[in-house]
């Protein structure tokens, strides 16, 4: 009986589901797991920031929380969610681990600009611009904006912010003037 059942299952393509089935396909537990950093970056691109943060936390479990790429990804996801304090802490840790990534320095500069720390943001954007050799227009534009804000500081006068944060790429942000 077992032999008949086995040969029947093999002749009909095994116990897999039909392609027209409304049910999800079965999980292949022998396949390699998908890199959670890749999943998180794709979720960031789809503007699913909470899900991206969850994926990046899974990546932290796999790689360790001290990994610079994981710290950068977590900081970027928190930046997208508007959690500036958490984002700043994570991005500062990321640039300590890996000092040669201009994108991480740029994102840290964006956080500092959003928090009103214009002088420090200008220095961070200078570092990002130098590391990038002036190749990235977004970093150059962010540096220009930070320097302009630094030159136009007026104490005691409340000004409304005319800027918005625009996402460019998987983990790169640009500060633009709002229209």
C-alpha positions as CSV (number, residue, x, y, z in Angstrom):
1,X,0.0,0.0,0.0
2,X,2.8,2.4,0.9
3,X,4.6,1.7,-2.4
4,X,1.4,2.4,-4.4
5,X,0.9,5.7,-2.5
6,X,4.5,6.7,-3.1
7,X,4.4,5.9,-6.8
8,X,1.1,7.8,-7.2
9,X,2.5,10.9,-5.4
10,X,5.6,10.8,-7.6
11,X,3.7,10.4,-10.9
12,X,1.5,13.4,-10.1
13,X,4.3,15.8,-9.3
14,X,4.5,14.9,-5.6
15,X,2.4,16.5,-2.9
16,X,2.8,20.0,-4.3
17,X,-0.1,22.3,-4.9
18,X,-1.6,22.9,-8.3
19,X,-0.6,26.2,-9.9
20,X,-4.3,27.2,-10.0
21,X,-4.7,26.6,-6.3
22,X,-5.8,29.7,-4.3
23,X,-3.6,28.6,-1.4
24,X,-0.1,29.8,-0.8
25,X,2.7,27.5,-2.0
26,X,4.4,25.3,0.4
27,X,7.6,26.5,2.2
28,X,10.9,25.0,1.0
29,X,12.6,24.6,4.4
30,X,15.8,23.4,2.7
31,X,16.3,26.6,0.7
32,X,18.6,29.4,1.8
33,X,17.0,32.2,3.8
34,X,16.6,35.6,2.2
35,X,18.9,38.3,3.4
36,X,16.8,40.4,5.8
37,X,18.8,43.6,4.9
38,X,17.7,43.1,1.3
39,X,14.1,42.6,2.4
40,X,14.3,45.7,4.6
41,X,15.7,47.9,1.8
42,X,13.0,46.7,-0.6
43,X,10.4,47.6,2.1
44,X,11.9,51.0,2.5
45,X,11.6,51.5,-1.3
46,X,7.9,50.5,-1.0
47,X,7.5,53.1,1.9
48,X,6.7,50.3,4.4
49,X,8.9,51.7,7.1
50,X,7.6,49.7,10.1
51,X,8.0,46.4,8.1
52,X,11.4,47.5,7.0
53,X,12.4,48.2,10.6
54,X,11.2,44.7,11.5
55,X,13.3,43.2,8.7
56,X,16.3,45.2,9.8
57,X,15.8,43.9,13.4
58,X,15.9,40.4,12.1
59,X,19.1,41.2,10.2
60,X,20.5,42.4,13.5
61,X,19.7,39.0,15.1
62,X,21.5,37.3,12.2
63,X,24.5,39.6,11.9
64,X,24.8,41.2,15.3
65,X,23.7,44.7,16.4
66,X,27.3,45.9,16.0
67,X,27.4,45.5,12.2
68,X,27.8,48.9,10.5
69,X,25.4,48.0,7.7
70,X,22.7,46.9,10.2
71,X,23.1,50.1,12.3
72,X,22.9,52.2,9.2
73,X,19.8,50.4,8.0
74,X,18.1,50.7,11.4
75,X,19.0,54.4,11.5
76,X,17.6,55.0,8.1
77,X,14.3,53.3,8.9
78,X,14.0,55.3,12.1
79,X,14.7,58.5,10.1
80,X,11.9,57.6,7.7
81,X,9.6,57.0,10.6
82,X,10.5,60.4,12.1
83,X,12.2,59.0,15.1
84,X,15.1,61.4,15.0
85,X,16.6,60.7,18.4
86,X,16.9,56.9,17.7
87,X,18.0,57.6,14.2
88,X,20.8,59.9,15.3
89,X,22.1,57.4,17.9
90,X,22.1,54.5,15.4
91,X,23.7,56.5,12.6
92,X,26.4,57.9,14.9
93,X,27.2,54.3,15.9
94,X,27.3,53.3,12.2
95,X,29.8,56.0,11.3
96,X,32.0,55.1,14.2
97,X,32.1,51.5,12.8
98,X,32.5,52.4,9.2
99,X,33.8,55.9,8.6
100,X,34.1,55.7,4.8
101,X,30.4,55.5,3.8
102,X,29.2,58.9,2.5
103,X,25.6,57.8,2.4
104,X,25.6,57.2,6.2
105,X,27.2,60.5,6.8
106,X,24.6,62.2,4.6
107,X,21.8,60.6,6.5
108,X,23.3,61.6,9.8
109,X,23.5,65.2,8.4
110,X,19.8,65.1,7.4
111,X,18.9,64.0,11.0
112,X,21.0,66.8,12.4
113,X,19.3,69.4,10.1
114,X,15.9,68.1,11.1
115,X,16.9,68.5,14.8
116,X,18.1,72.1,14.2
117,X,21.8,71.3,14.7
118,X,22.8,73.3,11.6
119,X,26.5,73.8,12.4
120,X,27.1,70.1,13.1
121,X,25.1,69.1,10.1
122,X,27.2,71.3,7.9
123,X,30.4,69.6,9.2
124,X,28.8,66.2,8.6
125,X,27.7,67.1,5.1
126,X,31.3,68.3,4.4
127,X,32.6,65.0,5.5
128,X,30.1,63.1,3.3
129,X,30.9,65.4,0.3
130,X,34.7,64.8,0.8
131,X,34.2,61.0,1.1
132,X,32.1,61.0,-2.1
133,X,34.6,63.1,-4.0
134,X,31.7,65.5,-4.9
135,X,30.0,62.8,-7.1
136,X,26.6,62.8,-5.5
137,X,24.4,65.8,-6.2
138,X,22.1,65.1,-3.3
139,X,25.0,65.4,-0.8
140,X,26.2,68.6,-2.5
141,X,22.7,70.1,-2.3
142,X,22.3,69.1,1.4
143,X,25.7,70.8,2.1
144,X,24.6,73.9,0.3
145,X,21.3,74.0,2.3
146,X,23.1,73.4,5.6
147,X,25.6,76.2,4.9
148,X,22.8,78.6,3.8
149,X,20.9,77.8,7.0
150,X,24.1,78.4,9.0
151,X,24.6,81.8,7.4
152,X,20.9,82.8,7.9
153,X,20.6,82.0,11.6
154,X,18.5,84.6,13.3
155,X,18.1,84.3,17.1
156,X,14.8,84.9,18.7
157,X,12.8,84.9,15.6
158,X,10.4,82.0,15.0
159,X,10.5,80.9,11.4
160,X,8.4,78.3,9.7
161,X,10.3,75.4,8.1
162,X,9.9,75.4,4.3
163,X,11.8,72.2,3.9
164,X,10.8,68.6,3.5
165,X,12.7,65.3,3.6
166,X,12.8,63.5,0.2
167,X,13.9,59.9,-0.1
168,X,16.3,59.1,-2.9
169,X,17.3,55.5,-3.4
170,X,17.3,52.8,-0.8
171,X,18.9,54.7,2.1
172,X,19.7,58.2,0.8
173,X,17.8,61.3,1.8
174,X,17.7,64.8,0.4
175,X,16.4,68.0,2.0
176,X,14.3,70.0,-0.5
177,X,12.4,73.2,-0.2
178,X,8.7,72.7,0.1
179,X,6.5,74.4,-2.5
